[in-house]
Amino acid sequence: MLKRGSIQSHLNLKDKILAMDFVLLSCIIILGLISFFAMYSTDGGEFAYHTKSHIVRFFVFFLLFFAASFLKTNFWYTTSIPVYIGILILLILVKYFGLTSSGSQRWLDLYFLNLQPSELMKIGLILFLANYYHRISAGDVNRIRFLFKPMVALIIPFILVVTQPDLGTAFLIGVGGFIVIWLAGVKMKYFAYFGLILVSLTPIAISFLKPYQKSRILTFLDPSRDPLGAGYQITQSKIAIGSGGFFGKGFLNGSQSYLDYLPEKHTDFIFTLFSEEFGFFGSSSVLALYVVMTMRIVSIGNMVRDTFSKLYCYTFATAFFVYVAVNMGMVLGLIPIVGAPLPILSYGGSSMMAMMLGLGIAMSCKIHKDQSIN
Amino acid sequence: MINSTGESKSKLIGRRMFIISAAKAVVVFGILGRLISLQINESKKYKTLSDKNRFREWKFSPPRGTINDFYGRQIASNKQVYQLHIIPENSENIEILIFRLKNILNLTDKKIFKIRRKIKSQKPWDPVVISDNLTWSEFSRINLFLHELHGAEPVVSVARLYTEPSSAHVIGYVSKASKKDLQNKEYLKDKITTSTRVGKTGLESKLDIQVLGDVGYKRYEVNAYGKRIKEISINPGKAGKNFKTTLDQEVQELASNLLKDKSGSVCVMDIYKGDIVAMVSSPVFDPNQFVHGINNENWNKLIKHRDKPLINKSIAGLYPPGSTIKSLAVISALENDVFNPKTVIRCNGSIELYGEKFHCWKKKGHGYMDMREGLKQSCDVYFYEVARKLGIDRLSETAKKFGLGEKVLDGFIEERSGVVPNTSWKKKFIGKNWYLGETLHAGIGQGYWQSSPMQLCLMTAQIANGGYKIKPRIILNDEESDKFSDLNQFIEDRKLFADDVVSLYDFISKFKYRSLFRNPENIKFVIDALYGATNEPGGTSYGSRLTKKGFVFAGKTGTSQVKRFTARQRELEIKNEDLPYEDRDHALFVAFAPYKDPRYAISVVIEHGGSGSKSAAPIAKKVIKKVLERHPLRESQTNGEIA
């Protein structure tokens, strides 16, 4: 595929490599390296299962990133709808054949990987909607008839994921979708109407929430409510980050994570561990890396001319930023615990796959910015 | 497919992206601000919280301070004990382990049940104490099989050891802290650990705060589940303070042996310093059984025993003082100028007053006698007359002055203050007016009187030292050791005055002793009469006198009625020995020795022992002999200490 893609293009492989955004590429590599160290630390300073598996996944999906980058943007444009539908089918399959863990049915067993289609849907929905708004005229964007399809495309995966149940991922999928719709130029009033409907539905939604989800929200509002239960994670995470101080406790010296006070330390709370060991110096550096990445993707969006690429790059940059902000906000106790991984840093194959794919497509937009879509 | 209005679409997207970018900037600063606030501004607070998470302290008790006698002989010490703990987490199969241990140690099903309950109630890595006092053979059997007993941990620890059963009451005992202890004893808060034993009675209770020492702790790093990861630091704590008492263990032992198979008490006191040389209660009990928890059977034995072995009769046993009160009656009568000691009264064996017949202990009567003879022969009829003239309120005032009716020692929770009856006391506690007849009974120490052997000993000491107030003590503090250095000088000097008793008393007053008399001659009169009671024919304790030079003592017998004799019993001349045990009289004897140059006072009480002269005085004689024999050693020890 990679070969065929490069042959079809009038750019050769060398041209493509040179056309890459090296700042973005460097950021990915640096984050990757940081993630290896962080994972090594979560394994208690041993080259154990999580570290090994994370490094392998990083390299495998880093190849995916290159492959995605070298494929023409037009390829991604034309495959948007099949990709979306494919992931949707996977989501439906999860409902029937999915693996259940901690009360939530999210994974498909593919033998070499437990695939979490909801992670892929983050990219799939953006592709689908970018494609949609690329095709319709500016005048049609605000016609009710044309609002219907994007809403359906957004709501179906949202509901499928919410009912897994996985509120966090569903929320992040929804955010991606709304950003595309917003950027495409849908009038504010429709968002206002939607917001009103949402608010009026809130009581009903609350009645559908699982008890643990309700308690998470209440605990966020008052962490001292149940310091050893749901508030425990927020409290311990804040203690870990705060106790890191300016330069941190040092690599492998994060007592909070080392002594198991941190829950989910290799997935959702990896930033906590890193902040504890490397302090403000480390945590602000990681934040800076993500900000630079976001800005680079936005700048790709500024370069490209066609609506699909622009919508995709802007939306992906924003969604990527939201993933980072939600994860950090969560571990810093700014927002409720929703269960959102930190791109690239967190352990998790599907998330890594989705992020690498998303970044690859953005890079493809950069490489093929002068080629038109049809 | 390509949109013709791509340009305007692009512009709109760009405009909206700008808004999003602005929002992103706000979020970035929000996160950055939060990082600054947590990691820089509040970092100190979170570091503390993190350490609080990380470190946990395990407290352990240091060994209790020892309690020794005057010569440094240990009365309460510590011994190595062999214990068995199990750590459930370390055993592959806890049931098999319990089964094996049950066979090796012959554990009862009840004990097994308790162990199981304990295991369930705590974390799997916390040790469960299977036994805190294994015998050596049990301990070696455990060690023999140890390689098969995963999770079992033999532990060598220290526990309280009492080697001197004769001092069981004065020392008291330790036991596990009860809920009540934890509530009532403020000091236990920072001193308690799982292995702490707290003082329950006697000196163990009085000195508990200091004897306990300061708990040590081991600081461990623990994980989120509370499991110890590694030891960070260790603080050995501070061993409890050792105490030296005024007791002489050899006298304790002798007294205890003399009281064997009897129920009663012996108290010996230095009449100048107030040092308690002996304080023995009988029957004794083994305080060691409380250290590791007494079993029900032994507890019931102690509780249901006729002679109440757990009671320290020296300070918690209350008895009517009987004739021993007569010395005070004389002092009171003379001090108040209500009686001329030359007054002669004829005793016919009884007198009739206020329509009631009052008997003398000597049925046929003593004949004519003056006050000295009356006290010497303990004539009841004479003292009916003394009491009648004196009145109860004046007598009770004198009695209180000499230490009756109030606690003698500080900090002994079991000590009781007794009763010194008078008119207002009766009105208040019994709610009735005082009858004149009761004054007569009070004059011979019967009726409402309640006093402890220690009070009687103090009373005698304060007569023997010439009528000066002393404060009895049992603990030799560092601060108090030179309080009596003047006294030692005095005792040296007094040899020069040996015959001039009055000037000796003046000498004592120099040392800021508070006098209890108006006229020292009155005290001297009593001392002289008591000499007669022991050393002249006709005296009540003549049979128990010591004649060797320097060992001559003076004392007063007493017999306190448990049940009043009925007229019929009197007619039948029923002897005390023929009465049921519970109805027999208590025998009392108080004395001071040596008569010349006195140093010690003693009180002996034998419950239901019959008459004081028959059963109490002979014991006192033997104890006095021992005390006086050991006196030079005690003096050299004291002087050596001061030098």
Boltz contact constraints between the chains, C-beta under 6 A:
constraints:
  - contact:
      token1: [A, 137]
      token2: [B, 3]
      max_distance: 6.0
  - contact:
      token1: [A, 138]
      token2: [B, 5]
      max_distance: 6.0
  - contact:
      token1: [A, 138]
      token2: [B, 8]
      max_distance: 6.0
  - contact:
      token1: [A, 138]
      token2: [B, 9]
      max_distance: 6.0
  - contact:
      token1: [A, 183]
      token2: [B, 13]
      max_distance: 6.0
  - contact:
      token1: [A, 183]
      token2: [B, 16]
      max_distance: 6.0
  - contact:
      token1: [A, 185]
      token2: [B, 12]
      max_distance: 6.0
  - contact:
      token1: [A, 239]
      token2: [B, 46]
      max_distance: 6.0
  - contact:
      token1: [A, 239]
      token2: [B, 49]
      max_distance: 6.0
  - contact:
      token1: [A, 239]
      token2: [B, 50]
      max_distance: 6.0
  - contact:
      token1: [A, 241]
      token2: [B, 38]
      max_distance: 6.0
  - contact:
      token1: [A, 242]
      token2: [B, 38]
      max_distance: 6.0
  - contact:
      token1: [A, 242]
      token2: [B, 42]
      max_distance: 6.0
  - contact:
      token1: [A, 242]
      token2: [B, 43]
      max_distance: 6.0
  - contact:
      token1: [A, 242]
      token2: [B, 46]
      max_distance: 6.0
  - contact:
      token1: [A, 243]
      token2: [B, 46]
      max_distance: 6.0
  - contact:
      token1: [A, 243]
      token2: [B, 47]
      max_distance: 6.0
  - contact:
      token1: [A, 243]
      token2: [B, 50]
      max_distance: 6.0
  - contact:
      token1: [A, 244]
      token2: [B, 39]
      max_distance: 6.0
  - contact:
      token1: [A, 245]
      token2: [B, 39]
      max_distance: 6.0
  - contact:
      token1: [A, 245]
      token2: [B, 43]
      max_distance: 6.0
  - contact:
      token1: [A, 255]
      token2: [B, 54]
      max_distance: 6.0
  - contact:
      token1: [A, 256]
      token2: [B, 50]
      max_distance: 6.0
  - contact:
      token1: [A, 259]
      token2: [B, 223]
      max_distance: 6.0
  - contact:
      token1: [A, 259]
      token2: [B, 224]
      max_distance: 6.0
  - contact:
      token1: [A, 260]
      token2: [B, 223]
      max_distance: 6.0
  - contact:
      token1: [A, 260]
      token2: [B, 224]
      max_distance: 6.0
  - contact:
      token1: [A, 261]
      token2: [B, 53]
      max_distance: 6.0
  - contact:
      token1: [A, 261]
      token2: [B, 224]
      max_distance: 6.0
  - contact:
      token1: [A, 279]
      token2: [B, 39]
      max_distance: 6.0
  - contact:
      token1: [A, 280]
      token2: [B, 35]
      max_distance: 6.0
  - contact:
      token1: [A, 280]
      token2: [B, 39]
      max_distance: 6.0
  - contact:
      token1: [A, 280]
      token2: [B, 40]
      max_distance: 6.0
  - contact:
      token1: [A, 283]
      token2: [B, 35]
      max_distance: 6.0
  - contact:
      token1: [A, 284]
      token2: [B, 35]
      max_distance: 6.0
  - contact:
      token1: [A, 291]
      token2: [B, 28]
      max_distance: 6.0
  - contact:
      token1: [A, 307]
      token2: [B, 9]
      max_distance: 6.0
  - contact:
      token1: [A, 310]
      token2: [B, 13]
      max_distance: 6.0
  - contact:
      token1: [A, 314]
      token2: [B, 17]
      max_distance: 6.0
  - contact:
      token1: [A, 318]
      token2: [B, 20]
      max_distance: 6.0
  - contact:
      token1: [A, 321]
      token2: [B, 24]
      max_distance: 6.0
  - contact:
      token1: [A, 325]
      token2: [B, 27]
      max_distance: 6.0
  - contact:
      token1: [A, 328]
      token2: [B, 31]
      max_distance: 6.0
  - contact:
      token1: [A, 332]
      token2: [B, 34]
      max_distance: 6.0
  - contact:
      token1: [A, 334]
      token2: [B, 34]
      max_distance: 6.0
